[in-house]
Amino acid sequence: MSQPTDRAPAGSPRSTPDEPWPVRVVSQKIAGWIARLGDVWVEGQVAQLSRRPGTNTVFLTLRDPAADISLPVTCWRQVFDDAQPPLTEGARVIVHAKPEFYPARGSLSLRATEFRPVGIGELLARLERLKAALGAEGLFAAERKRRLPFLPSTVGLITGRASAAERDVLENARRRWPAVQFAVRNVAVQGASAVPQMIGALRDLDADPDVDVIVIARGGGSVEDLLPFSDEGLCRAVFACRTPVVSAIGHEPDTPLLDFVADVRCSTPTDAAKRVVPDLAEETHRIGVARDRLLRCIVGRLDREQQWLDGARSRPVMARPEVMIDARANEVNGLLDRSRRCLAHRLDAATGELSHTRARVTALSPQATLDRGYAVVQREDGVVVRRPADVDPGDQVRVRLAEGEIPAEVGFWDEP
Amino acid sequence: MAKNAAQAELSYEEARAELGEVVQKLEAGGITLEESLALWERGEKLADLCQSWLDGARARLNAARAADETSSSG
């Protein structure tokens, strides 16, 4: 008969409250399961290194570059030292390892047997694949690019602490537009924490309603140094931003994927400063020019209108209204004249006729005969005496001579 | 004021167009003296109205220029 603790794993396939398994048995079973997993090739980023002097084992943390997931890794000092180039924090590595259970502490780690650095060629090829995938998904589409504001109220700046890139952006932007406001987020721009810090800062600035544009700036660096700027997670975070994002990564000649997903890509931090704020002097000049043109326009229009008005006023009908009265006065005078002349003419004609008639009357009168010495004898009743029988003796008659008349009495004839 | 009331009635363009018509009618002739006089008086009024519009515009322009110079020199 063996002891219950020894008997249990062998005798019962299942643990029960009555027959619980001791810790060592459980630990042993887990170790057995894990041992069956076999070896694995895993890629990640070295996050923490701990090389304690005097120990033969090196501890490090292998981290997924895109997610907040990590695994502890242990290896013999010799394996660690054999890695070429030497392992540093932030390095991308491919590890050949075997999951291993450490019974003394119940912890799991990867026991590494070999480290291989991720080759630059391989990295670039992988970037190309990622670029193609993101491009196919539409992250780089030109129609998704947002326009930068003409004059942002606040410029968000994500960059390394006290970096040349930070200084370049701040100084150049302030030189162009002295009143520019910045919200600077200093983050790690290389190494394991670069991507999460940049994504955090990006979300933070995107949520700030005062921030109208976000600049991600870094000076130049090696392909590996710039890897965080090609990270898929960062690219997606930039794509998800509502605020326009400007990339300003100094790089030669490889382009980080951030440049493709950003709304505006600038070759340097200085260039980014030029793009995010207008030049005060230039804008002032433009406003001046526009104002001058405006003024010339309105002055010209006023002058033209004034000319027209002066022209209308100087037309004879407007300038000398007396003309219209004068014309009518002339008309009236003319008519008066005509009527007067007409009347005078008629008077003349009548006068002529009168004298003519008078001449005829004169010619027909007996005066001429009287002038020659003849006389006319008229009875008292005016009848001209033509024969003696016309009168009786004693009748009163009038003798009309050329120059006057004589009263006379008919006498008696002596009877012979 | 009477001038303001007239301004409120007619815009510059309306006054200008009517003034043009008045001059045309006067120049064409064929109307009575009484009509001519009435037209001429209307024309004078319209011309004054146009001038007051232009004077007002110039005054505003000069005021804006003066303000601009003050602000840019100060």
Interface residues (C-beta under 8 A of the other chain):
Chain A: R291 L295 I298 V299 L302 E305 Q306 W308 L309 A312 R313 R315 V317 M318 P321 M324 I325 R328
Chain B: Y12 R16 L19 G20 V23 L26 E27 L33 S36 L37 W40 G43 E44 A47 C50 Q51 L54 A57 R58 L61 R65 D68
